[in-house]
């Protein structure tokens, strides 16, 4: 296993900090799917998963999940 290879079936392809100071990390699944996540300075975070589902959390109690190929659902923690 290389440094950027995980046992989860994907490889990390990049990471860094954008102009707003938010951390990001991108990855590619063994099946070709691509994903990324942001951890934002305001405490919120966002995931675009390799299966095309998304997850957003404000860090203050609100979360929204969108399943792959479906509508979205949201709720408070």
C-alpha positions, 0 to 999 in steps of 0.5 A: 500500500502506498502513502496515498492508498487507503484500505477503503478502496480509494486513493487520495489524489490531492489536498490543501487549503483554498483562498478562504482558508478551508481545507479540502481533500480529493480522492478517487475510488478503485471503481473510478468514482471521484469525491472530495470533502471540505472542512470549513473555517466556520465549522461546517463541512461538505462531502461529495462521495465517490458514489455521488451522494453528498453530505453537508453539516453546518457544524451548528446542528443542521445536516443535509444528505443527498443519496446517490441518484435520489432527492435530498433529506435534511434534519437537525442533530 
